[in-house]
């Protein structure tokens, strides 16, 4: 009978002995609670003892944890709404205060509290700067300011906010279409201005080219008239000199020119008798009368005919 009682007692003793021992990992912090009150804080890794059934051990992560906030709509100083996402790094620094703040909610409840703290800090900081500062490439000072505000608020939770980074800053979806339309209109207006300035410049170039063409053409015609006049004067001088030397030869050439002009293809038909003056050279030349001076610009031609 005694052996039958000793086995259960031994099993209970072993169970109580095992339940009185707990381990703390190097990545953890542990609290020994007795009826909800903190009795021992363990921050060093190793084995620990507690009173079975009366005391319990609560462990928290001692590593640096991350928190991604939900998209938040903020209104900067110039009333231009923006959607912002933030990424925070935090760590539990005071396990006792953390337990008092979150109770049995643990890290999940702490992340919810931190999310609200970060949102308030983001609204406070971004509401005091224009949207150009939020959308700029250098936002280090602004993110440090958000971190410092969140750190002060999170100290009551027993946690330390190590860093805060803005991951996205963008316009709300309902404003994107209007913004893109406004940008497109501005670009189209700039393009129209450029086309108008180009057309004006092209018109000036064409006008200058047309004026140059007119001036060059006028000058060329002037020079041509001068050259033609000089040539006609030289020709008349040659004709006059030839007439002075041999009037009969000059009359002969004049008659040949008359024949050539009158017999050109396409002129009127000539119907006459063989004994006509037209075929009698001597009488024809005498009928032309005395030779007159040749006017400028005209070919020598008979002064009379039948």
DRENTOR-553873 format. One record per residue (C-alpha): residue in one letter; x, y, z. Coordinates in steps of 0.02 Angstrom, whole numbers. Last residue first. Example, Ala and Ser with C-alpha at 12.3 -4.5 7.8 and 13.67 -1.06 7.14 Angstrom:
<nodes>
[S [684 -53 357]]
[A [615 -225 390]]
</nodes>
This chain:
<nodes>
[X [203 4863 -7446]]
[X [343 4919 -7336]]
[X [412 5062 -7233]]
[X [535 5092 -7092]]
[X [624 4930 -7120]]
[X [692 4845 -6963]]
[X [841 4865 -6848]]
[X [807 4773 -6686]]
[X [738 4877 -6543]]
[X [808 4906 -6367]]
[X [873 5081 -6404]]
[X [803 5156 -6564]]
[X [897 5124 -6728]]
[X [938 5287 -6818]]
[X [850 5304 -6984]]
[X [904 5237 -7155]]
[X [835 5337 -7305]]
[X [686 5266 -7399]]
[X [620 5090 -7391]]
[X [560 5103 -7571]]
[X [740 5110 -7632]]
[X [773 4943 -7549]]
[X [621 4865 -7630]]
[X [664 4934 -7804]]
[X [835 4855 -7795]]
[X [773 4693 -7717]]
[X [632 4656 -7835]]
[X [541 4510 -7752]]
[X [433 4614 -7634]]
[X [405 4747 -7768]]
[X [295 4622 -7856]]
[X [342 4554 -8027]]
[X [316 4376 -7964]]
[X [139 4423 -7911]]
[X [80 4424 -7731]]
[X [-6 4317 -7597]]
[X [79 4323 -7427]]
[X [16 4212 -7285]]
[X [12 4286 -7110]]
[X [145 4234 -6985]]
[X [155 4062 -6903]]
[X [323 4014 -6973]]
[X [435 4165 -7003]]
[X [426 4239 -7179]]
[X [394 4419 -7131]]
[X [528 4425 -6998]]
[X [660 4341 -7104]]
[X [619 4448 -7257]]
[X [632 4607 -7151]]
[X [796 4549 -7078]]
[X [862 4517 -7251]]
[X [805 4689 -7305]]
[X [897 4769 -7161]]
[X [1055 4671 -7201]]
[X [1049 4736 -7379]]
[X [1020 4914 -7322]]
[X [1173 4900 -7212]]
[X [1272 4833 -7358]]
[X [1213 4979 -7465]]
[X [1258 5106 -7330]]
[X [1440 5048 -7319]]
[X [1556 5140 -7196]]
[X [1432 5256 -7116]]
[X [1303 5120 -7104]]
[X [1427 5007 -7015]]
[X [1471 5143 -6890]]
[X [1288 5175 -6854]]
[X [1255 4990 -6832]]
[X [1405 4971 -6716]]
[X [1349 5122 -6614]]
[X [1175 5050 -6607]]
[X [1244 4887 -6541]]
[X [1350 4976 -6410]]
[X [1199 5075 -6352]]
[X [1094 4918 -6348]]
[X [1228 4831 -6245]]
[X [1237 4977 -6122]]
[X [1050 4975 -6107]]
[X [1046 4788 -6079]]
[X [1183 4802 -5947]]
[X [1089 4940 -5856]]
[X [925 4845 -5870]]
[X [1009 4687 -5804]]
[X [1086 4783 -5659]]
[X [917 4852 -5611]]
[X [836 4683 -5632]]
[X [969 4605 -5518]]
[X [945 4743 -5387]]
[X [758 4717 -5390]]
[X [778 4529 -5375]]
[X [902 4548 -5231]]
[X [788 4669 -5139]]
[X [634 4563 -5169]]
[X [724 4404 -5113]]
[X [791 4492 -4957]]
[X [617 4552 -4913]]
[X [548 4376 -4936]]
[X [687 4305 -4826]]
[X [655 4436 -4690]]
[X [469 4399 -4696]]
[X [502 4211 -4688]]
[X [619 4232 -4539]]
[X [494 4343 -4448]]
[X [355 4218 -4483]]
[X [463 4076 -4418]]
[X [498 4174 -4258]]
[X [312 4205 -4234]]
[X [272 4022 -4268]]
[X [406 3968 -4142]]
[X [337 4086 -4011]]
[X [163 4019 -4041]]
[X [225 3839 -4035]]
[X [316 3873 -3872]]
[X [162 3955 -3798]]
[X [55 3807 -3853]]
[X [180 3686 -3775]]
[X [177 3785 -3611]]
[X [-13 3780 -3612]]
[X [-10 3593 -3648]]
[X [111 3567 -3503]]
[X [0 3668 -3385]]
[X [-155 3573 -3442]]
[X [-67 3406 -3415]]
[X [-13 3459 -3240]]
[X [-191 3511 -3200]]
[X [-259 3347 -3266]]
[X [-130 3250 -3166]]
[X [-178 3344 -3009]]
[X [-363 3317 -3039]]
[X [-337 3131 -3069]]
[X [-225 3114 -2916]]
[X [-343 3205 -2798]]
[X [-469 3065 -2772]]
[X [-327 2941 -2747]]
[X [-251 3042 -2605]]
[X [-83 3123 -2646]]
[X [77 3034 -2599]]
[X [203 3016 -2459]]
[X [269 2840 -2437]]
[X [399 2756 -2324]]
[X [421 2890 -2192]]
[X [550 2826 -2068]]
[X [545 2823 -1879]]
[X [687 2764 -1767]]
[X [723 2699 -1591]]
[X [553 2720 -1509]]
[X [588 2661 -1330]]
[X [461 2560 -1234]]
[X [400 2563 -1054]]
[X [224 2614 -1107]]
[X [239 2786 -1026]]
[X [398 2813 -1129]]
[X [292 2798 -1286]]
[X [237 2980 -1280]]
[X [414 3048 -1265]]
[X [478 2930 -1399]]
[X [336 2974 -1518]]
[X [382 3160 -1506]]
[X [567 3122 -1532]]
[X [532 3006 -1680]]
[X [421 3135 -1767]]
[X [559 3265 -1748]]
[X [686 3142 -1816]]
[X [574 3112 -1966]]
[X [563 3300 -2000]]
[X [751 3324 -1986]]
[X [784 3179 -2103]]
[X [661 3235 -2237]]
[X [786 3273 -2376]]
[X [708 3216 -2541]]
[X [563 3339 -2535]]
[X [381 3287 -2532]]
[X [352 3332 -2349]]
[X [447 3496 -2367]]
[X [347 3541 -2522]]
[X [186 3500 -2428]]
[X [216 3646 -2310]]
[X [267 3618 -2129]]
[X [171 3629 -1962]]
[X [37 3500 -2001]]
[X [173 3377 -2046]]
[X [242 3378 -1869]]
[X [78 3364 -1774]]
[X [-2 3242 -1894]]
[X [151 3128 -1891]]
[X [158 3134 -1700]]
[X [-26 3091 -1685]]
[X [-7 2945 -1806]]
[X [147 2884 -1714]]
[X [57 2882 -1546]]
[X [-94 2793 -1621]]
[X [16 2658 -1698]]
[X [111 2643 -1534]]
[X [-49 2602 -1439]]
[X [-96 2468 -1568]]
[X [81 2400 -1564]]
[X [72 2389 -1373]]
[X [-92 2293 -1383]]
[X [-11 2163 -1494]]
[X [147 2161 -1388]]
[X [57 2103 -1232]]
[X [-129 2127 -1208]]
[X [-123 2048 -1034]]
[X [-84 2213 -950]]
[X [-28 2338 -1083]]
[X [27 2483 -974]]
[X [68 2391 -813]]
[X [162 2256 -907]]
[X [262 2385 -1005]]
[X [303 2477 -844]]
[X [373 2317 -770]]
[X [463 2266 -930]]
[X [555 2432 -947]]
[X [655 2445 -1109]]
[X [539 2360 -1235]]
[X [604 2404 -1407]]
[X [548 2506 -1557]]
[X [582 2528 -1743]]
[X [453 2627 -1842]]
[X [392 2629 -2023]]
[X [276 2767 -2082]]
[X [147 2782 -2222]]
[X [79 2951 -2276]]
[X [-68 3007 -2384]]
[X [-65 3194 -2423]]
[X [-191 3336 -2418]]
[X [-137 3508 -2477]]
[X [-192 3634 -2347]]
[X [-31 3738 -2362]]
[X [26 3693 -2185]]
[X [12 3507 -2215]]
[X [-150 3407 -2205]]
[X [-127 3223 -2162]]
[X [-206 3061 -2225]]
[X [-134 2906 -2141]]
[X [-96 2740 -2223]]
[X [-81 2610 -2082]]
[X [78 2608 -1982]]
[X [216 2479 -2002]]
[X [292 2427 -1836]]
[X [458 2342 -1808]]
[X [537 2262 -1655]]
[X [712 2277 -1585]]
[X [744 2124 -1478]]
[X [697 2097 -1295]]
[X [537 2001 -1334]]
[X [428 1985 -1182]]
[X [404 1840 -1060]]
[X [274 1818 -924]]
[X [312 1693 -784]]
[X [181 1634 -660]]
[X [178 1623 -469]]
[X [56 1534 -358]]
[X [36 1364 -443]]
[X [221 1328 -421]]
[X [328 1456 -331]]
[X [460 1519 -449]]
[X [639 1476 -490]]
[X [751 1539 -631]]
[X [866 1466 -764]]
[X [971 1571 -884]]
[X [970 1731 -987]]
[X [982 1898 -897]]
[X [836 2020 -896]]
[X [735 1936 -758]]
[X [617 2045 -657]]
[X [544 1970 -498]]
[X [388 1995 -393]]
[X [269 2084 -512]]
[X [91 2080 -448]]
[X [-43 1988 -547]]
[X [-76 1858 -411]]
[X [111 1827 -403]]
[X [201 1875 -562]]
[X [379 1832 -614]]
[X [427 1945 -759]]
[X [541 1890 -902]]
[X [642 1978 -1036]]
[X [688 1887 -1194]]
[X [819 1869 -1331]]
[X [946 1790 -1215]]
[X [816 1658 -1173]]
[X [746 1647 -997]]
[X [713 1477 -924]]
[X [587 1421 -794]]
[X [592 1305 -645]]
[X [451 1289 -517]]
[X [344 1189 -638]]
[X [478 1054 -648]]
[X [485 1034 -459]]
[X [296 1032 -445]]
[X [287 898 -579]]
[X [424 797 -495]]
[X [335 812 -327]]
[X [169 762 -404]]
[X [248 609 -486]]
[X [332 562 -323]]
[X [169 578 -226]]
[X [81 474 -356]]
[X [215 337 -342]]
[X [230 343 -151]]
[X [47 303 -120]]
[X [53 135 -211]]
[X [218 94 -130]]
[X [141 119 44]]
[X [0 0 0]]
</nodes>
